[in-house]
Amino acid sequence: MPLVLFIECISSLISNDEEETFTVEAGILQNISRVTDDGIAKTSATVSPDGKMLLYTEFTGSAEQTDILGFTTQESQLVLLRNINSPAKTKLPLTWSYTPAWYPDSKTVVCAGFEDKTTKLLRSSIEGGGKTYITRSVVGKADLHPRVKENKIVCDTVISGKSQIISMNLDGTEVTILCEGETPNWHPTEDKLVFIRNGGIFELNIETGQTTEIYRDEKFPCALPSYSANGKQILFTQMTAINTAASNALKRIAFGSSVNQIYLMNADGSGRTQLTSGTQSVFGATWGEDNTVFFIARINNKTDIWKARISVAE
């Protein structure tokens, strides 16, 4: 198991062979600990609205299919941690399912279900009861990354070869194309979305239809932005150059010149701060209660979810 060391303002998580590492900025990320301990490939972690549970996608690796866009899709299953502080997991009866999200009741979930070489949005419950398709026929070629707020769902889909953000009622009716982009996330109090377009981070005012570019780096694309509970900061993943000062041993296992890392910035794009660094990808950061964040890291070919307390502006 990795050791936790504190060196000035940086806490380093170092694997036993000291070749695969990531570090966190201890001035911002504190009380770091590992949540899962199975090492299985996973993604799309999301915290329930009541802050008590964690839902994510686990890849089984037992089968693959090709989707309508020609991409290989690996078999997966939704996994639930009923106690967000315990690795004990419940596998939900939702296979070939991806990018889950919660309804406000912390019981109902929505996700993308792979079927007939494409993905549709479906609804289910953590208490059982089967599944109901929200988009009975796909809006585009791949309906993904749903997010629920009050009586609306937003997601992204592919229409005419481009990723588009769409909204719909909870039952899948009244579909509206909002703008070009992907991975939308709701603002906690305002009628806004933060999303990705061509690797940059944008904000959409749904009432006016205006989109605003918040942050972009032409060399290193961003992914999965989300607002803090007060809407003042944005957490996101970005491709990041590996530190060229790393030892030769670290360079050998880097498999390229860049990896994913997580960042924090103000909602207007200022104050961008790198929260993790090192030779291994850290990704999929998501907010929990009381400024806790959860993220995924891969060390020694094992992928697990970690959590930490973050300092954010009030």
C-alpha positions as CSV (number, residue, x, y, z in Angstrom):
1,M,0.0,0.0,0.0
2,P,1.3,3.5,-0.8
3,L,3.0,5.4,2.0
4,V,2.0,9.0,2.8
5,L,4.9,11.4,3.3
6,F,4.8,15.1,4.0
7,I,7.6,17.1,2.4
8,E,7.3,20.9,3.0
9,C,3.9,21.8,1.3
10,I,3.6,18.7,-0.7
11,S,2.3,15.3,0.4
12,S,3.6,12.5,-1.8
13,L,1.8,9.2,-2.3
14,I,4.6,6.8,-3.3
15,S,4.2,3.1,-4.3
16,N,6.4,0.5,-2.8
17,D,8.7,0.2,-5.8
18,E,9.1,4.0,-5.9
19,E,8.5,4.1,-9.6
20,E,4.8,5.1,-9.9
21,T,3.8,8.1,-8.0
22,F,1.5,11.0,-7.8
23,T,1.7,14.0,-5.4
24,V,-0.9,16.4,-4.0
25,E,-0.7,20.0,-3.1
26,A,-1.1,19.7,0.7
27,G,-1.9,23.4,1.1
28,I,-5.1,22.8,-0.7
29,L,-5.8,19.0,-0.5
30,Q,-5.7,17.7,3.0
31,N,-6.7,14.6,5.0
32,I,-6.1,12.4,1.9
33,S,-7.1,8.7,2.1
34,R,-8.0,5.8,-0.2
35,V,-11.7,4.9,-0.5
36,T,-11.6,1.7,-2.6
37,D,-9.0,-1.0,-2.4
38,D,-9.8,-3.6,-5.2
39,G,-7.5,-2.0,-7.9
40,I,-10.1,-2.7,-10.6
41,A,-10.4,-0.3,-13.5
42,K,-13.1,2.3,-12.8
43,T,-14.3,5.7,-13.8
44,S,-17.2,8.2,-13.4
45,A,-17.4,8.5,-9.6
46,T,-20.3,10.6,-8.4
47,V,-21.4,11.4,-4.8
48,S,-25.1,11.1,-3.8
49,P,-26.9,14.4,-3.1
50,D,-27.1,13.4,0.6
51,G,-23.4,12.9,0.7
52,K,-23.6,9.4,2.1
53,M,-23.0,7.2,-1.0
54,L,-20.7,6.9,-4.0
55,L,-21.6,5.5,-7.4
56,Y,-19.1,4.7,-10.1
57,T,-18.5,2.6,-13.2
58,E,-16.4,-0.6,-12.9
59,F,-14.9,-2.3,-16.0
60,T,-15.1,-6.0,-15.9
61,G,-12.9,-6.7,-18.9
62,S,-14.8,-9.8,-19.8
63,A,-16.2,-8.6,-23.1
64,E,-16.0,-5.9,-25.7
65,Q,-18.3,-4.5,-28.4
66,T,-18.0,-1.9,-31.1
67,D,-20.4,1.0,-31.0
68,I,-22.0,2.9,-33.9
69,L,-19.1,5.4,-34.0
70,G,-16.6,2.6,-34.5
71,F,-15.1,2.8,-30.9
72,T,-14.5,-0.3,-28.8
73,T,-16.7,-0.4,-25.7
74,Q,-15.7,-2.5,-22.8
75,E,-18.2,-4.3,-20.6
76,S,-18.9,-2.5,-17.4
77,Q,-21.2,-2.4,-14.3
78,L,-22.4,0.2,-12.0
79,V,-21.1,-0.1,-8.5
80,L,-22.4,1.5,-5.3
81,L,-20.7,2.2,-2.0
82,R,-23.6,2.5,0.4
83,N,-21.2,4.0,3.0
84,I,-19.0,6.5,1.3
85,N,-16.2,5.9,3.8
86,S,-16.1,2.1,3.4
87,P,-14.8,0.0,0.4
88,A,-17.7,-2.5,0.8
89,K,-19.5,-2.4,-2.5
90,T,-22.8,-3.4,-4.1
91,K,-22.9,-4.2,-7.8
92,L,-26.1,-2.9,-9.3
93,P,-27.8,-5.0,-11.9
94,L,-26.9,-2.6,-14.7
95,T,-24.3,-4.0,-17.0
96,W,-23.0,-2.3,-20.1
97,S,-23.8,1.0,-18.2
98,Y,-21.7,4.1,-18.0
99,T,-21.5,7.7,-16.7
100,P,-24.0,7.5,-13.8
101,A,-25.6,10.4,-12.1
102,W,-28.1,10.9,-9.2
103,Y,-31.6,12.2,-8.9
104,P,-32.1,14.6,-5.9
105,D,-33.7,11.8,-3.8
106,S,-30.4,9.9,-3.5
107,K,-32.2,6.7,-4.5
108,T,-32.8,7.0,-8.2
109,V,-29.9,7.0,-10.8
110,V,-29.6,7.8,-14.4
111,C,-26.9,6.4,-16.7
112,A,-26.0,5.6,-20.3
113,G,-26.9,2.0,-21.2
114,F,-25.1,0.4,-24.2
115,E,-27.5,-1.5,-26.5
116,D,-27.6,-2.2,-30.2
117,K,-24.2,-0.5,-30.8
118,T,-25.4,2.7,-29.3
119,T,-26.1,4.3,-25.9
120,K,-29.4,5.4,-24.5
121,L,-30.2,7.1,-21.2
122,L,-32.0,4.9,-18.6
123,R,-33.3,5.3,-15.1
124,S,-33.1,2.8,-12.2
125,S,-33.0,2.6,-8.4
126,I,-30.4,1.6,-6.0
127,E,-33.1,-0.3,-4.2
128,G,-33.9,-2.5,-7.2
129,G,-36.8,-2.5,-9.6
130,G,-35.3,-2.9,-13.0
131,K,-34.6,-0.1,-15.5
132,T,-36.7,2.3,-17.6
133,Y,-35.3,3.9,-20.8
134,I,-35.5,7.7,-20.8
135,T,-34.4,8.1,-24.4
136,R,-36.3,5.1,-25.9
137,S,-34.6,5.8,-29.2
138,V,-31.3,7.7,-29.1
139,V,-31.4,11.5,-29.7
140,G,-28.0,11.3,-31.4
141,K,-25.6,8.4,-31.9
142,A,-24.5,8.2,-28.3
143,D,-26.4,9.8,-25.4
144,L,-23.9,10.1,-22.5
145,H,-23.0,12.0,-19.3
146,P,-26.5,12.8,-18.0
147,R,-26.9,15.3,-15.1
148,V,-30.2,15.9,-13.3
149,K,-31.4,19.2,-11.8
150,E,-35.0,19.6,-10.6
151,N,-37.2,18.6,-13.6
152,K,-34.5,18.6,-16.3
153,I,-31.8,16.3,-17.6
154,V,-28.9,17.5,-19.6
155,C,-26.4,15.2,-21.4
156,D,-24.2,15.1,-24.5
157,T,-24.8,13.2,-27.7
158,V,-23.3,13.0,-31.2
159,I,-25.4,14.7,-34.0
160,S,-24.0,15.0,-37.5
161,G,-20.5,14.1,-36.3
162,K,-20.4,16.7,-33.5
163,S,-20.8,16.5,-29.7
164,Q,-23.9,18.5,-28.7
165,I,-25.3,19.3,-25.3
166,I,-29.1,18.6,-25.1
167,S,-31.8,19.0,-22.4
168,M,-35.0,17.1,-21.9
169,N,-37.7,16.5,-19.3
170,L,-37.2,13.7,-16.8
171,D,-39.3,11.4,-19.0
172,G,-37.2,12.1,-22.1
173,T,-39.7,14.5,-23.8
174,E,-39.1,18.0,-25.1
175,V,-35.5,17.5,-26.3
176,T,-33.7,20.7,-27.0
177,I,-30.2,21.2,-28.5
178,L,-28.5,23.8,-26.3
179,C,-25.0,24.1,-27.8
180,E,-22.0,22.3,-29.1
181,G,-20.0,20.6,-26.3
182,E,-19.8,17.6,-24.0
183,T,-19.8,16.6,-20.3
184,P,-22.2,19.3,-19.0
185,N,-22.5,19.9,-15.2
186,W,-25.2,22.1,-13.6
187,H,-24.4,25.2,-11.6
188,P,-25.7,24.6,-8.0
189,T,-28.0,27.6,-7.8
190,E,-28.2,29.3,-11.2
191,D,-29.5,28.2,-14.6
192,K,-26.0,27.6,-16.0
193,L,-23.9,24.7,-17.2
194,V,-20.1,24.3,-17.3
195,F,-18.9,22.0,-20.1
196,I,-16.1,21.1,-22.5
197,R,-15.8,22.3,-26.1
198,N,-12.8,21.3,-28.1
199,G,-10.7,20.8,-25.0
200,G,-11.6,24.2,-23.4
201,I,-13.9,24.9,-20.5
202,F,-17.0,26.9,-21.2
203,E,-20.1,28.2,-19.4
204,L,-23.6,28.3,-20.8
205,N,-26.3,30.6,-19.5
206,I,-29.4,28.6,-20.4
207,E,-31.8,31.5,-20.1
208,T,-29.9,33.7,-22.6
209,G,-28.2,31.0,-24.6
210,Q,-24.9,32.7,-24.3
211,T,-21.7,30.7,-24.0
212,T,-18.5,32.0,-22.5
213,E,-15.1,30.5,-22.7
214,I,-13.6,30.3,-19.2
215,Y,-10.3,28.6,-19.8
216,R,-8.4,27.0,-22.6
217,D,-4.9,25.6,-23.3
218,E,-4.3,24.8,-26.9
219,K,-1.7,22.1,-26.0
220,F,-3.3,20.4,-23.1
221,P,-7.1,19.7,-23.3
222,C,-9.4,19.7,-20.2
223,A,-12.2,17.4,-19.2
224,L,-15.0,16.9,-16.7
225,P,-15.4,20.4,-15.1
226,S,-17.8,20.8,-12.2
227,Y,-18.8,23.7,-9.9
228,S,-18.2,23.7,-6.1
229,A,-21.3,23.8,-3.8
230,N,-21.2,27.6,-3.7
231,G,-20.6,27.9,-7.5
232,K,-17.4,29.9,-7.0
233,Q,-14.9,27.4,-8.1
234,I,-14.5,24.7,-10.8
235,L,-12.8,21.4,-10.4
236,F,-11.5,19.7,-13.6
237,T,-9.0,17.3,-15.2
238,Q,-6.4,18.4,-17.7
239,M,-3.6,16.7,-19.6
240,T,-0.3,17.8,-18.1
241,A,3.3,17.5,-19.2
242,I,5.3,15.1,-17.0
243,N,8.0,16.9,-15.0
244,T,11.2,16.6,-17.1
245,A,13.2,16.7,-13.9
246,A,11.8,13.3,-12.9
247,S,14.3,10.4,-12.5
248,N,15.1,8.1,-15.4
249,A,13.1,5.3,-13.6
250,L,10.0,7.6,-13.6
251,K,10.5,8.5,-17.2
252,R,10.6,4.9,-18.3
253,I,7.1,4.1,-17.0
254,A,5.5,7.4,-18.2
255,F,4.3,6.0,-21.5
256,G,4.5,9.4,-23.1
257,S,5.1,13.0,-22.2
258,S,1.8,13.8,-20.5
259,V,-0.8,12.4,-18.1
260,N,-4.1,13.5,-16.6
261,Q,-4.0,15.6,-13.4
262,I,-6.7,17.5,-11.5
263,Y,-6.9,21.3,-11.2
264,L,-9.0,23.9,-9.4
265,M,-9.8,27.5,-10.5
266,N,-12.2,30.3,-9.8
267,A,-15.5,30.2,-11.8
268,D,-14.3,33.1,-13.9
269,G,-11.1,31.2,-15.0
270,S,-8.7,32.9,-12.7
271,G,-6.5,31.4,-10.0
272,R,-5.9,28.1,-11.8
273,T,-4.1,25.7,-9.4
274,Q,-2.7,22.2,-10.1
275,L,-3.8,19.9,-7.3
276,T,-2.0,16.7,-8.3
277,S,1.2,16.0,-10.2
278,G,3.6,13.1,-10.9
279,T,4.0,10.4,-13.5
280,Q,0.6,8.7,-13.1
281,S,-2.8,9.8,-14.3
282,V,-5.1,11.3,-11.7
283,F,-8.6,12.0,-13.1
284,G,-12.4,12.0,-12.6
285,A,-12.4,14.5,-9.8
286,T,-15.9,15.1,-8.3
287,W,-17.2,17.1,-5.3
288,G,-18.6,15.6,-2.1
289,E,-20.0,17.3,1.0
290,D,-18.2,19.9,3.0
291,N,-15.6,20.6,0.3
292,T,-14.5,17.0,0.1
293,V,-13.3,15.8,-3.4
294,F,-13.1,12.3,-4.7
295,F,-10.7,11.4,-7.6
296,I,-9.3,8.3,-9.3
297,A,-5.6,7.4,-9.5
298,R,-3.7,4.5,-10.9
299,I,-0.7,3.2,-9.0
300,N,1.2,-0.1,-9.7
301,N,-1.4,-0.9,-12.4
302,K,-4.2,-0.7,-9.8
303,T,-7.0,1.9,-10.1
304,D,-8.7,3.2,-7.0
305,I,-10.8,6.1,-5.7
306,W,-9.2,8.5,-3.2
307,K,-10.7,11.4,-1.2
308,A,-9.3,14.6,0.3
309,R,-10.5,17.8,1.9
310,I,-10.2,20.9,-0.2
311,S,-9.9,24.5,0.7
312,V,-12.3,26.6,-1.3
313,A,-13.4,30.2,-1.2
314,E,-16.6,30.9,0.7
